[in-house]
Amino acid sequence: MHVHPVWPRVMLGLLISLTMGWLQAVRFARKLTGFKRILMSGMLTGSVQDAEQQVKALRYSPFADIAEAWLATTNSLQHAYHDKQMQVWQQTQTLAELMRMFAKAVDERTPYLRGHSERVAAYAEQIAREMGLSAHDTERVRLAALLHDIGSLGIDDQIMAKESTLTAEEFDSVKAHPLRGAAILRPIEPLHDLIPGLEFHHEALDGSGYPYGVKADEIPLMARIISVADSFDAMTTWRPYQAPMDPKYTLEVLERLAGKRYDAQVVAALQTLLLRGAIVVPVTRPVFDQDPPRRLRLVR
């Protein structure tokens, strides 16, 4: 069979054209893959800066419109996030102010407790930081300490103001304040993590505390810190039943009870702070009203 001499050249040309087309298709596919990779990497980070870089890199690619749309979406999400963060911050500030008001309401019921919650919160915060707790956990300890006596709002005013020995029934009412405090916070979801500090701060390592009589590690660390801070303030300030103790002597008392009533590590942290001068006990003195009945009032 005779083959026209033109056909081989035609076939060769077709083969070359097909080959060149295939190579261009491969290069284009690789370029699309690169564009796709750029697009996906930016989308995965969710960063506005990365989205802006995407728009520049894909400006003349088939993905340019997608990159622009993603940039607009990312900007919108970031604005929404910032707005939400601002709302959360404002709500947190409002909640913190309400907590301070609650604490003040508790302390103002009896003269000898004035400033007690704020001092306990300050001591507890310093102890938590000294023990190496994170900034977040330290702040939660401080807030729980600020509210640790909020349950005493349910105690009768006559019991709170009584300067003589409490009856067994009256003392039972006082001992219920950790449970009442926990009950007050329970409906407030953002404060749920503070509840252990209120509910267990009168428990003792040896099980002699209240309201549950739990022991050792059954008592949350937050409550163990507040327990030491609470007792330290109670012993170093005026009370109807005692004059304030010297801070050094108070520390000796706490050390003797470490491992029995108090957590030894918490007491050690308090000792370190006192020796370093990081904790300074405010001086309070009792003065008495001139009009009967004579009532104790504290003046800083």
VOVEX-984498 format. One line per field, with one value per residue (C-alpha): residue in three letters; y, z, x; residue number from 1. Coordinates in steps of 0.05 Angstrom, whole numbers, plus 5000, padded with zeros to 4 digits. Layout:
BEGIN
aa <- (ala;...)
Y <- (Y;...)
Z <- (Z;...)
X <- (X;...)
i <- (NUM;...)
This chain:
BEGIN
aa <- (met;his;val;his;pro;val;trp;pro;arg;val;met;leu;gly;leu;leu;ile;ser;leu;thr;met;gly;trp;leu;gln;ala;val;arg;phe;ala;arg;lys;leu;thr;gly;phe;lys;arg;ile;leu;met;ser;gly;met;leu;thr;gly;ser;val;gln;asp;ala;glu;gln;gln;val;lys;ala;leu;arg;tyr;ser;pro;phe;ala;asp;ile;ala;glu;ala;trp;leu;ala;thr;thr;asn;ser;leu;gln;his;ala;tyr;his;asp;lys;gln;met;gln;val;trp;gln;gln;thr;gln;thr;leu;ala;glu;leu;met;arg;met;phe;ala;lys;ala;val;asp;glu;arg;thr;pro;tyr;leu;arg;gly;his;ser;glu;arg;val;ala;ala;tyr;ala;glu;gln;ile;ala;arg;glu;met;gly;leu;ser;ala;his;asp;thr;glu;arg;val;arg;leu;ala;ala;leu;leu;his;asp;ile;gly;ser;leu;gly;ile;asp;asp;gln;ile;met;ala;lys;glu;ser;thr;leu;thr;ala;glu;glu;phe;asp;ser;val;lys;ala;his;pro;leu;arg;gly;ala;ala;ile;leu;arg;pro;ile;glu;pro;leu;his;asp;leu;ile;pro;gly;leu;glu;phe;his;his;glu;ala;leu;asp;gly;ser;gly;tyr;pro;tyr;gly;val;lys;ala;asp;glu;ile;pro;leu;met;ala;arg;ile;ile;ser;val;ala;asp;ser;phe;asp;ala;met;thr;thr;trp;arg;pro;tyr;gln;ala;pro;met;asp;pro;lys;tyr;thr;leu;glu;val;leu;glu;arg;leu;ala;gly;lys;arg;tyr;asp;ala;gln;val;val;ala;ala;leu;gln;thr;leu;leu;leu;arg;gly;ala;ile;val;val;pro;val;thr;arg;pro;val;phe;asp;gln;asp;pro;pro;arg;arg;leu;arg;leu;val;arg)
Y <- (5000;5067;5121;5192;5226;5283;5237;5222;5296;5308;5252;5279;5348;5320;5282;5344;5385;5333;5329;5405;5409;5355;5391;5456;5421;5390;5458;5490;5435;5445;5520;5508;5460;5515;5566;5516;5504;5579;5586;5528;5547;5616;5590;5541;5597;5642;5702;5768;5781;5713;5727;5794;5758;5707;5762;5789;5720;5697;5764;5738;5666;5629;5632;5708;5716;5661;5695;5762;5730;5695;5760;5793;5735;5736;5810;5801;5744;5784;5844;5798;5766;5833;5856;5792;5800;5871;5846;5791;5842;5889;5832;5809;5880;5884;5816;5834;5898;5858;5810;5867;5894;5826;5820;5889;5874;5813;5850;5911;5869;5867;5919;5870;5838;5904;5893;5819;5792;5839;5822;5747;5755;5793;5741;5683;5715;5724;5653;5624;5663;5642;5569;5576;5574;5602;5674;5648;5600;5654;5702;5649;5637;5712;5717;5656;5685;5751;5714;5660;5686;5706;5650;5688;5734;5678;5682;5720;5791;5777;5717;5757;5814;5769;5779;5723;5648;5620;5565;5498;5517;5585;5553;5503;5563;5593;5527;5524;5587;5549;5510;5573;5608;5551;5552;5627;5617;5553;5588;5634;5591;5636;5628;5553;5542;5586;5542;5494;5552;5573;5504;5473;5531;5508;5436;5409;5360;5313;5311;5354;5412;5427;5421;5352;5330;5311;5300;5317;5316;5312;5386;5427;5467;5531;5519;5500;5566;5606;5568;5592;5663;5666;5640;5686;5747;5724;5716;5781;5827;5849;5802;5805;5743;5761;5816;5812;5765;5784;5758;5719;5684;5672;5638;5594;5572;5556;5517;5475;5458;5446;5375;5369;5426;5466;5447;5450;5477;5533;5552;5549;5597;5645;5641;5658;5718;5743;5735;5771;5828;5816;5812;5870;5862;5925;5953;5955;5981;5977;6039;6040;6081;6131;6115;6051;5995;5997;5965;5948;5985;5977;6034;6023)
Z <- (5000;4981;5036;5014;5039;5072;5122;5166;5174;5190;5241;5272;5276;5310;5359;5376;5384;5429;5470;5477;5496;5548;5577;5580;5613;5664;5678;5684;5730;5773;5775;5795;5849;5874;5874;5910;5962;5974;5981;6029;6072;6083;6098;6149;6190;6190;6194;6161;6145;6110;6072;6048;6024;5988;5950;5925;5907;5871;5838;5766;5780;5772;5849;5854;5867;5920;5955;5955;5984;6037;6057;6065;6107;6150;6163;6182;6229;6262;6274;6303;6348;6373;6386;6425;6464;6483;6506;6548;6579;6596;6626;6666;6693;6713;6746;6783;6809;6833;6868;6904;6924;6951;6991;7020;7038;7077;7113;7131;7170;7230;7247;7262;7193;7155;7100;7116;7048;7010;7056;7049;6973;6972;7016;6976;6911;6936;6963;6898;6858;6905;6896;6821;6799;6731;6723;6707;6767;6813;6792;6804;6873;6887;6865;6905;6966;6956;6958;7009;7063;7017;7048;7114;7084;7105;7178;7225;7242;7317;7309;7267;7319;7380;7421;7472;7460;7407;7424;7388;7344;7328;7311;7264;7227;7220;7197;7141;7107;7059;7032;7026;6989;6940;6929;6914;6860;6830;6783;6756;6704;6695;6770;6775;6781;6844;6882;6911;6944;6980;6995;7024;7056;7127;7116;7152;7126;7185;7170;7230;7188;7161;7126;7098;7141;7080;7086;7053;6976;6978;6993;6930;6929;6919;6986;7022;7001;7022;7089;7107;7083;7121;7186;7180;7174;7230;7277;7260;7266;7323;7338;7396;7425;7416;7406;7342;7345;7321;7249;7268;7325;7279;7230;7286;7302;7229;7224;7285;7251;7182;7159;7209;7194;7141;7078;7094;7025;7031;7100;7073;7017;7068;7110;7049;7033;7105;7111;7044;7068;7010;7059;7107;7158;7163;7234;7261;7329;7365;7385;7419;7404;7458;7457;7489;7474;7469;7402;7374;7312;7273;7248;7202)
X <- (5000;5028;5029;5029;5092;5051;5016;5076;5088;5015;5015;5079;5049;4986;5029;5070;5006;4975;5039;5044;4970;4979;5040;5001;4943;4991;5022;4954;4930;4992;4980;4908;4932;4979;4923;4879;4933;4940;4865;4858;4917;4888;4819;4846;4879;4817;4864;4845;4918;4924;4859;4887;4950;4906;4870;4937;4965;4902;4883;4890;4871;4804;4799;4802;4727;4729;4788;4752;4689;4730;4764;4696;4672;4734;4728;4655;4672;4728;4682;4629;4682;4707;4635;4623;4687;4666;4598;4632;4680;4622;4582;4643;4654;4580;4584;4648;4615;4554;4601;4635;4567;4546;4611;4602;4530;4554;4610;4568;4518;4565;4618;4673;4668;4677;4728;4735;4716;4762;4821;4808;4804;4870;4905;4877;4899;4970;4974;4947;4999;5054;5034;5043;4970;4955;4930;4860;4858;4886;4831;4777;4805;4803;4730;4709;4744;4708;4642;4660;4612;4555;4513;4513;4461;4413;4434;4388;4413;4408;4455;4504;4504;4507;4570;4559;4566;4520;4471;4476;4416;4447;4513;4478;4449;4518;4548;4497;4524;4571;4512;4470;4527;4533;4458;4460;4513;4485;4434;4490;4526;4588;4602;4594;4669;4670;4621;4673;4709;4645;4618;4682;4721;4702;4723;4785;4837;4823;4748;4729;4701;4633;4584;4604;4662;4704;4779;4845;4843;4767;4771;4784;4849;4809;4773;4838;4869;4807;4806;4876;4864;4797;4827;4887;4843;4797;4855;4890;4829;4783;4726;4675;4707;4781;4832;4874;4934;5003;5012;5074;5038;4978;5025;5052;4981;4967;5033;5014;4948;4979;4965;4908;4861;4899;4937;5011;5030;4980;5006;5078;5059;5028;5092;5135;5091;5094;5170;5179;5134;5085;5027;5017;4961;4918;4912;4841;4820;4753;4714;4647;4585;4566;4491;4467;4469;4544;4562;4629;4650;4715;4757;4816)
i <- (1;2;3;4;5;6;7;8;9;10;11;12;13;14;15;16;17;18;19;20;21;22;23;24;25;26;27;28;29;30;31;32;33;34;35;36;37;38;39;40;41;42;43;44;45;46;47;48;49;50;51;52;53;54;55;56;57;58;59;60;61;62;63;64;65;66;67;68;69;70;71;72;73;74;75;76;77;78;79;80;81;82;83;84;85;86;87;88;89;90;91;92;93;94;95;96;97;98;99;100;101;102;103;104;105;106;107;108;109;110;111;112;113;114;115;116;117;118;119;120;121;122;123;124;125;126;127;128;129;130;131;132;133;134;135;136;137;138;139;140;141;142;143;144;145;146;147;148;149;150;151;152;153;154;155;156;157;158;159;160;161;162;163;164;165;166;167;168;169;170;171;172;173;174;175;176;177;178;179;180;181;182;183;184;185;186;187;188;189;190;191;192;193;194;195;196;197;198;199;200;201;202;203;204;205;206;207;208;209;210;211;212;213;214;215;216;217;218;219;220;221;222;223;224;225;226;227;228;229;230;231;232;233;234;235;236;237;238;239;240;241;242;243;244;245;246;247;248;249;250;251;252;253;254;255;256;257;258;259;260;261;262;263;264;265;266;267;268;269;270;271;272;273;274;275;276;277;278;279;280;281;282;283;284;285;286;287;288;289;290;291;292;293;294;295;296;297;298;299;300)
